[in-house]
Amino acid sequence: MLVELVPIELLLSHEEIIAKKVDQLEKMTLRWNAYVLPLVVDRNTGTILDGHHRYTVAKRLNLLCLPCVMVDYLNDDSIELGLWPNSGKDSIEKSDVVNAALSGDLFPPKTSRHRLPDHLPPISIPLSRLMLPAIN
């Protein structure tokens, strides 16, 4: 999987976050002084499929770009969508996820659960690099 640096303003949440988890992740990110896991993002819409908490940390730290694995979400059948236990929903479709992101009408935290055919590559991209524009 190719990791690309993507301008933060192109990314869209489809799900709310858990503030306590963001606080913990921000501390770890500052300790590492790097991002160690890319976000998974739909190439066509900028919808964040995995990485809402990392995205929120980036906004707090005023980062300009984030490491992302870009996918063709609606057309890639190898990306599986399910629900987290206790999500309160009976079913969810990929189009629901994209529509939530585009409309800004976000799902509660831990609603959608995406499974990719491959594990995300381990990375270590310094915060100092992410404070610069994606294309430098």
C-alpha positions as CSV (number, residue, x, y, z in Angstrom):
1,M,0.0,0.0,0.0
2,L,1.3,3.4,-1.0
3,V,1.3,6.1,1.6
4,E,0.8,9.6,0.4
5,L,0.9,13.0,2.1
6,V,-2.6,14.6,1.7
7,P,-3.6,18.2,2.6
8,I,-5.7,18.1,5.8
9,E,-8.3,20.4,4.3
10,L,-9.2,17.6,1.7
11,L,-10.2,15.2,4.4
12,L,-13.7,14.6,5.7
13,S,-14.9,12.8,8.8
14,H,-17.9,10.6,8.6
15,E,-17.9,9.7,12.3
16,E,-17.6,11.6,15.6
17,I,-14.7,11.0,17.9
18,I,-14.2,10.0,21.5
19,A,-12.5,13.0,23.2
20,K,-10.6,10.9,25.8
21,K,-9.1,8.8,23.0
22,V,-8.0,11.9,21.2
23,D,-6.3,13.2,24.3
24,Q,-4.4,9.9,24.8
25,L,-3.4,9.7,21.1
26,E,-2.2,13.3,21.1
27,K,0.1,12.6,24.1
28,M,1.5,9.5,22.3
29,T,1.9,11.4,19.0
30,L,3.9,14.1,20.7
31,R,6.0,11.5,22.5
32,W,6.8,9.7,19.2
33,N,7.1,13.1,17.5
34,A,5.7,11.4,14.4
35,Y,2.7,9.7,12.9
36,V,3.2,5.9,12.9
37,L,0.1,4.8,11.2
38,P,-1.5,6.3,8.0
39,L,-5.2,7.1,7.7
40,V,-7.3,5.3,5.1
41,V,-9.2,7.7,2.9
42,D,-11.5,7.5,-0.1
43,R,-9.6,8.9,-3.1
44,N,-12.7,10.3,-4.7
45,T,-14.4,12.2,-1.8
46,G,-11.7,12.6,0.9
47,T,-13.9,10.5,3.3
48,I,-11.8,9.2,6.2
49,L,-12.5,5.5,6.6
50,D,-10.0,4.9,9.3
51,G,-8.2,7.5,11.4
52,H,-10.7,10.0,12.8
53,H,-8.8,10.3,16.0
54,R,-5.5,10.8,14.2
55,Y,-7.2,13.4,12.0
56,T,-8.5,15.3,15.1
57,V,-5.0,15.2,16.7
58,A,-3.6,16.7,13.5
59,K,-6.1,19.5,13.6
60,R,-5.2,20.2,17.3
61,L,-1.5,20.3,16.3
62,N,-2.1,22.5,13.3
63,L,-0.6,20.0,10.9
64,L,-1.0,20.8,7.2
65,C,-1.0,17.3,5.8
66,L,-1.3,13.7,6.9
67,P,0.0,10.3,5.7
68,C,-2.9,8.5,4.0
69,V,-3.5,5.3,2.1
70,M,-5.9,6.4,-0.7
71,V,-8.5,3.8,-1.9
72,D,-11.3,3.6,-4.3
73,Y,-13.8,3.0,-1.6
74,L,-17.1,2.5,-3.5
75,N,-15.5,0.3,-6.2
76,D,-13.1,-1.8,-4.2
77,D,-14.9,-4.9,-3.0
78,S,-11.8,-6.0,-0.9
79,I,-12.6,-3.2,1.5
80,E,-15.2,-4.6,3.9
81,L,-17.7,-2.5,5.9
82,G,-19.3,-3.7,9.1
83,L,-20.6,-2.3,12.3
84,W,-19.0,-2.2,15.7
85,P,-20.8,-4.0,18.5
86,N,-23.3,-1.7,20.2
87,S,-23.3,0.7,17.3
88,G,-27.1,0.9,17.6
89,K,-27.5,0.2,13.8
90,D,-28.8,-2.9,12.1
91,S,-26.9,-2.3,8.8
92,I,-24.7,0.2,7.0
93,E,-23.7,0.7,3.4
94,K,-20.6,2.3,1.9
95,S,-22.8,5.0,0.4
96,D,-24.1,5.8,3.9
97,V,-20.5,6.4,5.0
98,V,-19.7,8.7,2.1
99,N,-23.0,10.6,2.4
100,A,-22.3,11.2,6.2
101,A,-19.0,12.7,5.3
102,L,-20.3,14.9,2.5
103,S,-23.3,16.1,4.4
104,G,-21.5,16.7,7.7
105,D,-24.2,14.6,9.5
106,L,-21.8,12.4,11.3
107,F,-22.3,8.9,12.8
108,P,-21.7,8.4,16.5
109,P,-18.1,7.2,17.4
110,K,-17.3,3.6,16.6
111,T,-20.3,3.0,14.2
112,S,-18.5,1.9,11.0
113,R,-15.8,-0.8,11.0
114,H,-13.6,-1.1,7.9
115,R,-11.5,-4.1,7.1
116,L,-8.8,-3.9,4.5
117,P,-7.2,-6.8,2.6
118,D,-3.8,-5.8,3.8
119,H,-2.4,-4.4,7.1
120,L,-1.5,-0.7,7.0
121,P,2.2,-0.2,6.5
122,P,4.2,0.9,9.6
123,I,5.5,4.5,9.1
124,S,7.3,7.1,11.0
125,I,6.7,10.6,9.5
126,P,8.0,13.4,11.7
127,L,5.6,16.0,12.9
128,S,8.0,18.6,11.5
129,R,7.3,17.3,8.0
130,L,3.5,17.2,8.5
131,M,3.6,20.9,9.5
132,L,4.7,21.6,5.9
133,P,2.4,21.5,2.8
134,A,1.8,18.1,1.3
135,I,3.7,19.1,-1.9
136,N,6.9,20.9,-1.0
